[in-house]
C-alpha cells in the first residue's frame, strides 16, 4: 500500500504462516503461566465475571430506586481487572424507550413505550441522529427534557441535553463528581472509580445482520446469533468532527462485545491484556489517541481472520507481533475499522499529531523485533521477574485470596442493601469476609516488615487490589 493511502477494512486479512513452529514457543508458554500467576488466568477471570453478573442481577431485580436497567461493561464485565484497577464502566439503560432503524416494524410496540427513530442522514458511519416517533404518556423525563427541533421543525433528541439531564442527578455521601468525559459522567468514592453512561436501547437489525453475514473463522455461529439478539445501544456522544455533534448519538454494542471477549480463547485474551499493557506503560497516550478499546478491536480482527487453533500458549509472542504490526499500520494510515461497523474509523476522532504518530510507529517497530524482551518494558513483568518464583507465588496467593474475599464482601453488601432483609452489622457472611480480609492484610504487613519494607501509612487492601 502506498504511503498515505486509505486502508479499507477488507484488507485486514491474515498474513500467511509459513513456519512449522512458532518463534519463541517456550517463552510464550512461560509468559502465559506467569500471566496466570499475575491474575489473568481463566479461573479468576470467570470468578470476576460471575461477580459482576450477580451484581447486575441484584440491582435489576431488587433495586426499586433504580429507574434504569443496570449493566456492567468493559474490563470488569470481561473479568480482566482487579477491583480497584481501572474504572468500573456502568450503563444505565432507560426503560420504556426504544430507538429503531427505519426498517423496523413499529406496529407491535405497546403504547406505553416511547419510540425513537434513527436517522443516518448527514452523519458519519457508526453515528446517527435520534428523531421522536412517539412520546408515551408516562416515562422518564429525560426524553422530553432533551427534545429540540431540527431545521424542518421535526422533534429530535439532543445528546448534549440528554447528558445534562443526568448530570449531578445522583450524589451519595462521600462521592466525588468528576467532569464529563465523552458520554460518561465519572464519579469516585474512595478507591472506587466509576464511569456512568446513560443510554437508550436500540434495535438495528440491518447493521447487526451485515456484521453477522461476514465470512469468518470466529466467533462461532451460535455466538454470532447471541450477539445479534443482544441488540445495541445509542449513547449520547457525537462525532468530534461534526458541527452538529451535540445532536448526534453513537451506536454501541457493549453487551455483545462483552460476549465476544468472553468467547475469545485463553491466548487471545492474554494477547489483548498484553496489548493493553503496552498502550498504558509504553505508548502512554495523553489524549486517548490509543485506548484499550483500540486494542480490543485489533484482537477482534485477528480472531475473526485466523483459525482459533492457531492461538495457543506457544504462539503468544507470534500473535503479539502480529497485533503490533496491525497497530503500526493503523497508526501509519490513521485507519482502524470498528469491528462491528467497519465503515467507522476508530482513529478518525483521534487527536494524533504527526510527531506522535511517527514516534509510535518507530517504537512499535522496535518492539516487534525484541521478542520476549518486550516484557522488560512492562512494570508488572519486571516486578514478576524479580519476585519469581517463591515471593511471586506467595504474593499471588495472598492477592487472589484478598480479591475473592473482597468480591464476596461487596456482593453480600449489595444483597443487604437492595433487599433490606439483612442487618449489615450482624450478618455472619459479612463478618467472615471482613475477618479474612483483615487476616490477609496483617500477614502481608508482617512479611513487609520482616523484609525491611516501609509499612507506614499504607492501605494494604487497597494497594493489593489496585
Buried (B, 14 or more C-beta within 10 A) or exposed (E): EEEEEEBEBEEBEBEEEEEEEBBBBEBBBBBBEBBBBBBBBEEBBEBBBEBBEBBBEBBBEBBEEBEBBBBBBBBBBBBBBBBBBBBBBBBBBBBBBBBBBEEBEEEEBEEEBBBBBBBBEEBBBBBBBBBBBEBBEEBBEBBBBBBEEBEEEEBBBBBBBBBBBBEEEBEEEEEEBEEBEBBBBBBBEEBEBBBBBBBBBBBBBEBBEBBBEEEBBBBEEEBBEBBBEBBBBBBBBBBEEBEBBBBBBBBBBBBBBBBBBBBBBBBBBBBBBBBBBBBBBBBEBEEBBBBBBBBBBBBBBBBBBBEBEBBBBBBBBBBBBBBBBBBBBBBBBBBBBBBBBBEBBBBBBBEBEEEBBEEBBEBBEEBBEEBBEBBEBBEBBEBBEEBBEEBBEBBBEBBBBBBBBBBBBBBBBBBBBBEEEBEEEEBEBBBBBBEBBEEBBEBBBEBBEEEEEEEEEBEBBEEBBE
